[in-house]
Amino acid sequence: MRPRFRLAVVGVGRAGMLHARNAAGHVPGAELACVVDPDAEAAARAGAELEVPAFQDLGQALSGAGFDGVVITAPTFAHAELAQLAARAGKHVLCEKPMALTVEECTSMVAAAQAAGTVLQVGFVRRCQPEFVEAKRRIAAGEIGAPMVVKSLTRGPGLPPPWAQDLQRSNGMLAEVNSHDFDCARWLAGSEIERVYTETANFKGRELGVSAPGFYDNAVVSLRFSSGAIGAIDGTCPAGYGYDARVEVLGTEGLLVVGQARSLPVLEVRSRGVGEAPTYASWPERFEPGYREELGAFVRAALEGSPPVASGADGLAAVAAVRAANRSWLEGRPVALAEELVAP
């Protein structure tokens, strides 16, 4: 009988606890070995709930607990250092999106995993969510012909944490919320994003007390793919009415729509579901099966040597697109991804 794959979860916020609880009881072959968080009280609370040791940094955990893989759900600015530390210790890594702050950090993470011979998977959960997987299958089978237009949106109900409001520490909403859209659009189009143009707006930040320079709570990004397809991403956070994630792919032979809640001539939704149709209150609810399959896919990739569902190269591509999109609105012009990939 194959031994269980033991996991350390670094970061015990909402995403970390979701992964930790899944590892503790919802993913075949996985076992939660420990939790890590610099907040001693939060770490202890999580450890007590899940009945595992709690540590305040990954170095302590590497010395004090035995495990095979690390799930990184710490703030984005800590991802690169944590992933490289884990790889040097011979641990497989599942890193939540966005992969890192810069293309250079992503490259260093990929290199560390390659040198160690370990798996590096990026947390693009839509690649594991059943309806998105089915959409990809149909597109790959040619059922709607060649993708011509890909539209993807994500709207989060609440304000991001203070560190994520700062462009220097997070790359803003386009990274923290819409990384999923950049990856999903690229994945479903089956083509690299070649150029972007972004418009942003800030409607709610000031009244909610956000003072970080460059903060925006709405963004629309136009996309051009190397295949010739075009697309759009839109994001809002906070949206207020609930968590909303949808994708539309128009092909030469048909249309695919993923994530429609209900078909109505006119639809009004307010205050997380108060209105004419229910919505999802949060992303853990919307993508519950996807997160469990994502962790299961990571375990299988580590144990079987199969490719991860979302690689370091996929994570790097999304970070490059996000940074090009931010450069676009900051400089008021379309930006080719090649500019970001060769930038110092």
C-alpha positions in Angstrom: 0.0 0.0 0.0 1.4 3.4 -1.0 2.2 5.7 2.0 0.2 8.8 2.4 1.6 12.0 0.9 2.2 14.4 3.8 1.6 18.1 3.4 2.7 21.3 5.2 0.4 24.3 4.6 2.1 27.7 4.8 -0.4 30.4 5.6 -3.6 29.8 7.6 -5.9 32.5 6.1 -9.0 31.5 4.2 -7.1 29.8 1.3 -4.7 28.1 3.6 -7.4 26.7 5.9 -9.3 25.5 2.8 -6.3 23.5 1.6 -5.5 22.3 5.1 -9.0 21.0 5.7 -9.0 19.3 2.3 -5.6 17.7 3.1 -6.8 16.6 6.4 -9.9 14.7 5.2 -11.0 15.2 1.6 -8.2 14.2 -0.7 -7.4 10.5 -1.1 -3.7 9.7 -0.5 -3.0 13.1 1.3 -2.4 13.8 4.9 -1.9 17.1 6.7 1.4 17.1 8.5 1.6 20.6 9.9 0.6 24.2 9.5 2.8 27.3 9.3 2.0 31.0 9.9 4.1 33.8 11.3 1.1 34.8 13.5 1.7 32.5 16.4 -1.9 32.7 17.7 -3.4 32.0 14.2 -1.0 29.1 13.7 -1.8 27.6 17.1 -5.5 28.0 16.5 -5.2 26.2 13.1 -3.0 23.5 14.6 -5.5 22.8 17.4 -8.5 22.6 15.0 -6.7 20.2 12.7 -4.8 18.4 15.4 -1.3 18.9 13.8 1.8 20.7 14.9 2.0 24.4 14.2 5.1 26.4 13.4 5.8 30.1 12.8 8.1 29.7 9.7 8.9 27.1 7.1 12.4 26.6 8.3 11.1 25.5 11.7 8.7 23.1 10.0 11.4 21.6 7.9 13.4 20.8 11.0 10.5 19.8 13.2 8.1 17.8 11.0 8.3 15.2 8.3 6.4 16.0 5.1 6.6 15.5 1.3 5.0 18.6 -0.1 4.3 22.3 0.8 1.2 24.2 -0.1 2.0 28.0 -0.1 -0.9 30.3 0.6 1.1 33.1 2.2 0.9 36.7 0.7 2.2 36.9 -2.8 5.4 38.8 -1.9 6.6 35.8 0.1 5.9 33.1 -2.6 9.3 33.1 -4.3 11.4 32.8 -1.1 9.2 30.1 0.3 9.0 28.0 -2.9 12.8 28.1 -3.3 13.4 27.1 0.3 11.0 24.2 0.0 12.5 23.0 -3.3 16.1 23.1 -1.9 14.8 20.9 0.9 13.5 18.4 -1.7 9.8 19.2 -1.2 7.2 19.4 -3.9 5.3 22.7 -4.1 1.8 23.8 -4.8 1.9 27.6 -4.8 -1.3 29.5 -4.8 -1.8 32.1 -7.5 -0.5 34.6 -8.3 2.8 32.7 -8.6 5.0 35.7 -7.6 5.4 39.4 -8.0 7.8 39.4 -11.0 8.8 37.3 -14.0 12.3 37.0 -12.5 10.9 35.6 -9.3 8.8 33.0 -11.3 11.9 32.1 -13.2 13.9 31.5 -10.0 11.1 29.3 -8.7 11.0 27.2 -11.8 14.8 26.8 -11.8 14.8 25.7 -8.1 12.2 23.0 -8.7 14.0 21.8 -11.8 17.3 21.6 -9.9 15.7 19.7 -7.1 13.7 17.4 -9.4 10.5 18.4 -7.6 7.0 19.3 -8.8 6.0 22.9 -8.9 2.2 23.4 -9.4 0.4 26.8 -9.5 -3.0 27.1 -8.0 -5.2 27.8 -11.0 -8.3 26.0 -9.6 -10.4 26.5 -12.8 -8.2 23.9 -14.5 -9.7 21.4 -12.0 -13.2 22.7 -11.7 -15.6 20.2 -13.6 -17.4 22.7 -15.8 -14.2 24.4 -16.9 -12.6 21.1 -17.6 -15.6 20.1 -19.7 -15.4 23.3 -21.6 -11.7 22.7 -22.4 -12.5 19.2 -23.5 -15.1 20.4 -25.9 -12.9 23.1 -27.3 -10.0 20.7 -27.8 -12.4 18.2 -29.5 -13.2 21.0 -32.0 -16.9 21.1 -31.0 -17.1 24.9 -31.4 -14.4 25.2 -34.0 -11.4 27.5 -33.5 -11.7 30.1 -30.6 -12.2 33.6 -32.0 -13.3 35.6 -28.8 -12.6 34.6 -25.2 -14.2 36.6 -22.4 -13.5 35.9 -18.7 -14.6 37.8 -15.6 -14.1 37.5 -11.9 -15.8 39.7 -9.3 -15.1 39.4 -5.6 -17.5 40.5 -2.9 -15.2 42.1 -0.4 -12.2 44.5 -0.2 -8.8 42.8 -0.5 -6.5 42.8 2.6 -4.4 45.9 3.1 -1.2 44.4 1.7 -3.0 43.4 -1.5 -4.2 47.0 -2.0 -0.5 48.0 -2.6 0.7 47.6 -6.1 4.3 47.2 -4.9 3.4 44.2 -2.7 0.7 42.5 -4.8 0.4 43.9 -8.4 -3.1 44.8 -7.4 -6.5 43.3 -8.2 -5.5 42.1 -11.7 -3.1 39.8 -9.9 -4.9 38.9 -6.7 -8.3 38.4 -8.3 -7.9 38.2 -12.1 -4.8 35.9 -12.3 -7.4 33.2 -12.8 -8.9 34.9 -15.8 -5.5 35.5 -17.5 -4.7 31.8 -17.1 -8.2 30.6 -18.0 -8.4 32.7 -21.1 -5.0 31.5 -22.3 -5.8 27.9 -21.4 -9.2 27.8 -23.2 -7.9 29.8 -26.2 -5.0 27.3 -26.5 -2.8 30.3 -27.4 -0.3 32.7 -25.8 -1.5 36.2 -24.9 0.5 38.5 -27.1 -0.8 42.1 -26.3 -3.0 43.7 -23.7 -4.7 47.1 -23.2 -6.1 48.0 -19.8 -8.5 50.6 -18.4 -9.1 50.9 -14.6 -11.3 52.8 -12.3 -11.7 53.3 -8.5 -15.3 53.6 -7.4 -15.4 52.3 -3.8 -11.9 52.5 -2.5 -12.0 56.0 -1.1 -15.2 55.5 0.8 -13.9 52.2 2.2 -10.7 53.9 3.5 -8.2 52.7 1.0 -5.3 55.2 0.6 -2.8 53.0 -1.2 -1.5 54.9 -4.3 -2.6 53.4 -7.6 -5.5 51.4 -6.0 -8.2 50.4 -8.5 -11.3 48.3 -7.8 -12.5 47.8 -11.4 -10.5 46.8 -14.5 -11.2 45.8 -18.1 -8.4 44.3 -20.2 -8.5 43.7 -23.9 -6.4 40.7 -25.1 -4.9 39.7 -28.4 -3.6 36.1 -28.7 -0.9 34.8 -31.0 -3.5 32.6 -32.7 -5.3 35.7 -33.9 -8.1 35.3 -31.4 -9.1 38.3 -29.3 -10.6 38.5 -25.8 -11.5 40.5 -22.7 -11.1 40.2 -18.9 -13.1 42.2 -16.5 -12.7 42.3 -12.7 -14.3 44.1 -9.8 -13.4 43.8 -6.1 -15.4 44.7 -4.1 -18.5 43.9 -6.1 -20.8 43.5 -3.1 -23.4 41.3 -4.7 -21.4 38.1 -4.3 -18.6 36.0 -5.9 -19.0 35.8 -9.7 -16.8 33.8 -12.2 -17.9 33.3 -15.8 -16.3 32.6 -19.1 -17.5 32.8 -22.7 -15.8 31.3 -25.7 -17.0 32.1 -29.2 -15.7 29.7 -31.8 -15.9 29.6 -35.6 -18.6 26.9 -35.2 -20.4 27.7 -32.0 -20.5 29.2 -28.5 -19.6 27.9 -25.0 -20.7 29.7 -21.8 -19.4 28.6 -18.4 -20.8 29.8 -15.2 -24.2 31.2 -16.0 -26.4 31.1 -12.9 -29.7 31.3 -14.6 -31.3 32.3 -17.9 -33.5 35.4 -17.5 -34.4 38.2 -19.9 -33.4 40.7 -17.1 -31.4 39.7 -14.1 -30.8 41.8 -11.0 -28.6 40.6 -8.1 -27.8 42.6 -5.0 -26.1 42.0 -1.6 -24.8 38.5 -2.0 -27.9 36.9 -3.4 -30.7 39.2 -2.3 -32.6 39.8 -5.6 -33.9 37.8 -8.4 -31.5 34.9 -8.4 -29.0 33.3 -6.0 -25.3 33.9 -6.2 -22.3 32.4 -4.6 -21.3 34.2 -1.4 -17.6 33.3 -1.8 -15.0 31.6 -3.9 -14.6 28.6 -1.6 -18.3 27.8 -2.2 -18.1 28.4 -5.9 -15.0 26.2 -6.5 -15.3 23.6 -3.7 -14.9 20.5 -6.0 -12.1 22.2 -7.9 -10.0 22.9 -4.9 -10.2 19.3 -3.8 -9.3 18.0 -7.3 -6.5 20.6 -7.5 -4.8 19.2 -4.4 -5.4 15.6 -5.5 -3.8 16.4 -8.9 -0.8 17.8 -7.1 -0.4 14.7 -5.0 -0.7 12.5 -8.1 1.8 14.5 -10.0 4.3 14.2 -7.1 3.8 10.5 -6.6 3.5 9.4 -10.2 5.8 11.9 -11.9 3.0 13.2 -14.1 2.9 16.8 -15.3 1.1 19.3 -13.0 -2.2 20.6 -14.1 -0.8 24.1 -14.0 3.0 24.4 -14.3 5.5 27.0 -13.3 5.5 28.1 -17.0 1.8 28.7 -16.8 2.2 30.7 -13.6 4.9 32.8 -15.2 2.8 33.5 -18.2 0.0 34.8 -16.0 2.3 37.0 -14.0 3.8 38.4 -17.3 0.3 39.2 -18.5 -0.7 40.9 -15.2 2.4 43.1 -15.2 1.9 44.0 -18.8 -1.8 44.9 -18.1 -0.7 47.1 -15.1 2.0 48.8 -17.3 -0.8 49.4 -19.9 -3.0 51.5 -17.6 -0.2 53.2 -15.9 1.3 54.3 -19.2 -1.9 54.7 -21.1 -1.1 52.4 -24.1 -1.3 48.8 -25.4 1.6 46.7 -24.1 3.1 43.6 -25.8 4.0 40.8 -23.4 7.4 40.7 -25.0 8.1 44.0 -23.2 7.5 42.5 -19.8 9.4 39.3 -20.6 12.6 41.1 -21.6 12.3 44.0 -19.0 15.1 44.2 -16.5 
